[in-house]
């Protein structure tokens, strides 16, 4: 299931919504048990355990055939090697993993509490471990050589932290791809249940990525390209229809969209966009939250709307950064990576809105692949993967906040912060159950 899948609403409510005392709508007793074991808790319907429980409750004929419960990368490793394992970061993402020193591994008490079968949970390995070699069948399928070493790998947040070169405690990076996040490297665990932030496992034992997520970031600009970039901006060209009936998009569509956005001044002439196109997780969990354009006037142009989309994502990222900074040390400069970091406009906007110096790196859009390569290199050489990343990944460009834009952005940001609270009840009324 996609990480945004929300089918497990009933399963989440049946387990976490019961109890006399609650925090963030969840049973205090169950959250407390989780916090003792791993400084985290399964407080979102999007978390993996509720997908597991949904299959158990709604597809029993499939559930009865289950051998092992894996994440995507673990499944691919199994297909490549024939060996079924989970990486430690993948295991932690279930919130069933014990992070206490000397007790690392699946926690039997949490398995019982959530009703997860121990036989479905495979052995746990480190991200840099060589799991095996390509089997003959896998090598034939992939067009590679049988016996090629296969390493355990990890998840996107793990790889991107390493690919960004943010591997020293306090190093902070911001990622904008389809989703977005703010992440700070720590050598201890931290949690903020109020803002839905926790420290997820790094590729090296004893290190964590304090991680706050925005569900739709670059996806918002893609939405703007599909629904705003019409005749007024002159971006869509007439051309042959695709299989779904839509006109072909020019290859440089996003570049041209950003040029259009740059024609609107900082602050988008007072228009504010909320980037909650598929609900939101941090610093508030609400599947009913949605996007909006606020303060549209008769003189508002599509250029203003597109710029507001970029700024709205940056406002939310500032909010996440401030939440992190209230609990843990965060760095200045901040590394900015992912496809969003390819745009000088987005980089400067992020610097202006956050008030932090922003650094980018080479090949920013491939930052996850860079992290994967570094994990493999460390595994082959027996190196410290975090140290190797810090040694090899350097900043390429730097963006310094422009004080001239500060007043407009500060005004808009203060309003942005209030838009969810003032509209939460309306979101629920409009979108509950969808």
C-alpha positions in Angstrom: 0.0 0.0 0.0 1.1 3.6 -0.7 2.5 5.4 2.3 -0.4 7.9 2.1 -3.0 5.1 2.3 -5.7 5.9 4.9 -7.9 2.8 4.7 -7.1 1.7 8.2 -9.2 4.4 9.9 -11.4 1.9 11.7 -8.4 -0.3 12.7 -6.6 2.8 14.1 -9.7 4.0 16.0 -10.5 0.5 17.4 -7.0 0.2 18.9 -5.8 3.7 19.7 -9.1 5.6 20.2 -10.1 3.7 23.3 -9.2 4.7 26.8 -10.2 7.1 29.5 -7.1 9.4 29.1 -5.9 10.3 25.6 -3.2 12.4 24.0 -3.7 13.6 20.4 -6.8 11.4 20.3 -4.8 8.3 21.3 -4.8 6.1 24.3 -2.3 7.4 26.9 -1.6 3.9 28.1 -0.6 2.6 24.7 1.4 5.6 23.8 3.2 5.4 27.1 4.1 1.8 26.4 5.4 2.7 23.0 7.4 5.7 24.3 9.2 3.6 26.9 10.3 1.1 24.3 11.2 3.4 21.3 10.4 7.0 22.0 7.7 6.9 19.4 4.1 5.9 18.9 1.7 4.9 16.1 -0.5 8.0 16.1 -1.3 8.3 12.4 -3.7 6.2 10.4 -1.1 6.2 7.7 1.4 4.2 9.8 2.3 0.7 8.6 0.7 -1.3 11.4 -2.8 -0.1 10.4 -2.2 -1.3 6.9 -1.2 -4.7 8.3 -4.4 -4.7 10.5 -6.6 -3.6 7.6 -5.4 -6.6 5.5 -6.0 -8.8 8.5 -9.6 -7.6 8.9 -10.6 -7.0 5.3 -8.7 -9.5 3.2 -8.5 -12.6 5.5 -7.9 -14.9 2.5 -4.7 -13.0 1.7 -3.7 -12.5 5.3 -3.8 -16.3 5.9 -1.2 -16.8 3.2 1.3 -14.3 4.6 4.8 -15.5 5.2 6.5 -12.3 6.2 5.6 -8.6 6.6 8.1 -6.5 4.6 8.6 -3.0 3.4 9.3 -2.4 -0.3 13.1 -2.4 0.0 13.0 -5.6 2.1 10.8 -7.3 -0.5 13.3 -6.3 -3.3 16.2 -7.7 -1.2 14.3 -11.0 -0.8 13.6 -11.2 -4.5 17.2 -10.6 -5.3 18.8 -12.9 -2.7 16.1 -15.3 -1.5 16.8 -14.2 2.0 14.0 -12.6 4.0 15.1 -9.8 6.4 14.2 -6.3 7.5 16.6 -3.4 7.9 16.6 -1.8 11.4 15.2 1.5 10.0 12.4 -0.4 8.3 11.6 -2.3 11.5 11.5 0.9 13.5 9.0 2.4 11.0 6.5 -0.1 12.3 6.9 1.3 15.8 7.2 -2.3 17.1 11.0 -2.1 17.3 12.8 -1.7 20.7 15.6 0.9 20.5 16.8 0.5 24.1 20.5 -0.4 24.3 20.9 -4.1 24.6 17.3 -4.8 23.7 17.3 -3.8 20.1 14.8 -5.9 18.1 11.1 -6.7 17.9 9.4 -6.0 21.2 7.1 -8.9 22.2 4.9 -6.7 24.4 4.1 -4.3 21.6 3.4 -7.1 19.2 0.8 -8.4 21.6 -0.6 -4.9 22.2 -1.2 -4.3 18.5 -2.1 -7.9 17.6 0.8 -8.5 15.2 1.9 -12.1 14.7 5.6 -12.7 15.6 6.0 -15.2 12.9 5.4 -12.5 10.3 8.4 -10.5 11.4 11.8 -11.6 10.0 15.3 -11.2 11.4 16.7 -7.6 11.5 19.9 -6.6 9.8 21.9 -3.3 9.6 21.6 -1.1 6.5 25.2 -1.6 5.5 25.1 -5.4 5.8 25.6 -7.6 2.7 22.6 -9.8 2.7 23.8 -12.1 0.0 24.4 -12.3 -3.8 22.0 -12.1 -6.7 20.4 -15.5 -7.4 20.6 -17.0 -10.9 16.9 -16.2 -11.4 17.2 -12.6 -10.2 20.3 -12.0 -12.2 18.5 -13.3 -15.4 15.6 -11.0 -14.7 17.7 -7.9 -14.1 20.3 -8.6 -16.8 23.1 -8.6 -14.2 25.7 -11.1 -13.0 24.7 -13.9 -10.6 26.5 -13.5 -7.3 26.6 -9.7 -7.5 26.6 -8.5 -3.8 23.3 -7.2 -2.5 23.2 -5.0 0.5 20.3 -4.4 2.9 19.8 -0.8 2.1 17.1 1.2 3.8 14.3 3.7 3.4 14.1 7.0 1.6 14.6 9.2 4.8 17.6 7.1 5.7 19.3 7.4 2.3 18.4 11.1 1.8 19.9 12.1 5.1 23.2 10.4 4.1 23.0 11.7 0.5 22.6 15.2 1.8 25.8 15.0 3.9 23.9 15.8 7.0 25.3 13.2 9.3 26.8 15.1 12.2 24.5 15.7 15.3 22.7 18.9 14.7 23.0 18.9 10.9 19.6 19.8 9.4 18.3 19.2 5.9 15.1 20.0 4.1 13.8 17.7 1.4 11.2 18.5 -1.3 10.2 15.8 -3.7 6.6 14.6 -4.0 6.4 14.9 -0.2 8.7 17.0 1.9 10.3 17.0 5.4 12.7 18.6 7.8 15.2 16.3 9.4 17.9 16.8 12.0 20.7 14.3 12.7 20.9 13.3 16.4 23.0 11.0 18.6 20.1 10.5 21.0 16.3 9.9 20.6 13.8 12.7 20.9 10.1 12.9 20.4 7.4 15.6 20.3 4.0 14.0 20.3 2.2 17.4 20.1 3.9 18.1 16.8 4.0 14.5 15.6 7.8 14.4 15.3 10.1 11.6 16.4 13.7 10.4 15.9 13.7 7.6 13.3 16.7 5.2 13.1 19.7 6.3 11.0 21.8 3.8 9.0 24.2 3.7 11.9 23.2 2.3 15.3 22.9 5.0 18.0 22.1 7.8 15.5 18.7 9.1 14.6 17.0 11.5 12.2 14.5 13.8 14.0 12.0 13.8 11.2 8.9 16.1 10.6 7.0 15.4 7.4 4.8 17.3 5.0 2.7 14.9 2.9 2.5 16.9 -0.3 5.3 19.3 -1.2 6.5 19.1 -4.8 3.2 17.4 -5.5 1.6 20.8 -5.0 3.6 22.3 -7.8 2.7 19.4 -10.0 -1.0 20.1 -9.2 -0.4 23.7 -10.1 1.1 22.6 -13.4 -1.8 20.5 -14.2 -4.6 22.9 -13.1 -3.2 26.4 -13.3 -0.7 26.5 -16.1 -3.1 27.1 -18.9 -3.4 29.8 -21.6 -2.7 32.8 -19.4 0.8 31.6 -18.7 1.3 30.2 -22.2 2.8 27.0 -20.9 0.7 24.3 -22.5 1.3 23.8 -26.2 -1.1 22.1 -28.5 0.1 18.6 -29.2 -1.1 15.0 -29.6 -3.3 13.7 -26.8 -1.9 11.1 -24.4 -3.6 7.9 -23.6 -5.6 9.6 -20.8 -6.8 12.3 -23.2 -4.6 15.1 -21.8 -2.3 17.3 -23.9 1.4 16.5 -23.7 3.3 18.6 -21.3 6.4 20.4 -22.5 9.6 18.9 -21.2 10.5 22.2 -19.5 7.1 22.7 -18.0 8.3 23.2 -14.4 11.1 25.6 -15.5 8.6 27.7 -17.3 6.2 27.6 -14.4 8.9 28.9 -12.1 9.7 31.7 -14.5 6.0 32.7 -14.4 6.0 32.5 -10.6 9.0 34.8 -10.5 6.9 37.5 -12.1 4.9 37.8 -8.9 6.6 39.6 -6.0 7.7 38.1 -2.7 4.5 37.4 -0.7 2.5 36.7 -3.9 0.6 40.0 -3.6 -1.0 38.7 -0.4 -2.2 35.3 -1.6 -1.5 32.4 0.7 -1.7 28.7 -0.3 -2.0 25.8 2.2 -0.1 22.7 0.9 -2.4 20.0 2.5 -3.6 18.3 -0.6 -3.7 14.9 1.0 -4.3 15.8 4.6 -1.4 16.5 6.9 0.9 14.8 9.5 3.1 17.4 11.2 2.8 19.5 13.2 -0.9 18.4 13.3 -2.4 15.1 12.2 -5.5 15.6 10.2 -6.5 13.5 7.2 -9.4 16.0 6.5 -7.1 19.0 6.1 -7.0 20.3 2.6 -5.4 22.9 0.3 -6.8 26.4 -0.2 -5.9 29.8 -1.7 -6.6 32.5 0.8 -7.0 36.2 0.1 -7.7 36.1 -3.7 -8.8 39.5 -5.1 -9.9 40.8 -8.5 -6.4 41.7 -9.4 -4.9 38.3 -8.5 -3.1 36.6 -11.4 -2.1 33.0 -12.1 1.5 34.1 -11.5 0.5 35.1 -8.0 -1.3 31.7 -7.5 1.8 29.7 -8.7 4.1 31.7 -6.5 1.8 31.2 -3.6 2.0 27.4 -4.0 5.8 27.6 -3.8 5.7 29.9 -0.8 3.0 27.8 0.9 5.2 24.8 0.9 8.1 26.9 2.3 5.8 28.4 5.1 4.9 24.9 6.2 8.6 23.8 6.1 9.5 26.8 8.3 6.7 25.7 10.7 8.3 22.2 10.9 11.8 23.7 11.3 10.6 25.9 14.2 9.0 22.9 15.8 12.3 21.0 15.6 14.3 23.9 16.8 12.1 24.2 19.9 13.2 20.7 20.9 16.7 20.0 19.4 19.7 21.9 18.1 19.3 22.7 14.4 21.9 23.9 12.0 22.4 27.2 10.1 23.1 26.7 7.2 20.4 24.1 6.3 20.9 21.7 3.4 18.1 21.8 0.8 17.8 18.6 -1.4 15.4 16.9 -3.7 13.9 18.0 -7.0 12.7 21.2 -5.3 16.3 22.3 -4.7 16.9 22.5 -8.5 15.0 25.8 -8.6 17.0 28.9 -7.6 13.6 30.6 -6.9 12.6 27.9 -4.5 16.0 28.0 -2.8 15.9 31.8 -2.3 12.3 31.7 -1.2 13.1 29.0 1.4 16.1 31.1 2.7 13.9 34.2 2.9 11.0 32.5 4.6 13.0 30.5 7.1 15.7 33.1 7.8 18.3 30.4 7.4 21.2 30.2 5.0 20.3 27.5 2.4 22.9 25.2 0.9 22.4 22.9 -2.1 24.5 20.0 -3.4 25.3 18.6 -6.8 22.8 16.1 -8.3 20.2 17.1 -5.7 17.4 15.3 -7.4 19.3 12.0 -7.1 20.1 12.5 -3.4 18.5 9.2 -2.4 20.5 7.3 -5.0 23.7 9.0 -3.7 22.8 7.9 -0.1 22.2 4.3 -1.3 25.6 4.3 -3.1 27.3 5.6 0.1 25.6 2.8 2.2 26.9 0.2 -0.2 30.4 1.8 -0.3 30.5 1.8 3.5 29.4 -1.8 3.6 32.0 -2.9 1.0 34.9 -1.1 2.8 33.8 -1.5 6.4 33.6 2.3 6.8 31.5 4.4 9.0 28.7 5.4 6.7 28.0 8.7 8.4 31.6 9.7 8.3 32.0 8.7 4.7 29.0 10.9 3.8 30.3 13.9 5.7 33.7 13.5 3.9 32.3 13.2 0.3 29.1 15.3 0.1 29.9 19.0 -0.1 27.8 22.1 -0.6 27.7 23.6 -4.2 25.5 26.7 -4.0 24.5 29.0 -1.1 21.5 31.3 -0.7 21.4 34.0 2.0 18.1 35.5 3.3 17.1 38.7 1.6 16.0 41.2 4.3 14.0 43.1 1.7 11.5 40.2 1.5 11.3 39.7 5.3 8.3 41.9 6.1 5.9 40.4 3.4 6.9 36.8 4.3 6.6 37.4 8.1 3.1 38.8 7.7 2.0 36.0 5.4 3.5 33.3 7.6 1.7 34.6 10.7 -1.6 34.3 8.8 -0.6 30.9 7.4 -0.1 29.5 10.9 -3.7 30.4 11.8 -5.4 29.0 8.7 -5.6 25.4 9.9 -6.9 26.3 13.3 -9.6 28.6 12.0 -10.7 26.0 9.3 -10.2 22.7 11.1 -13.9 22.2 11.9 -14.9 23.1 8.3 -12.3 20.7 6.9 -13.8 18.0 9.1 -17.4 18.9 8.0 -16.5 18.8 4.3 -14.0 15.9 4.2 -14.8 13.5 7.0 -15.0 10.0 5.7 -13.5 10.8 2.3 
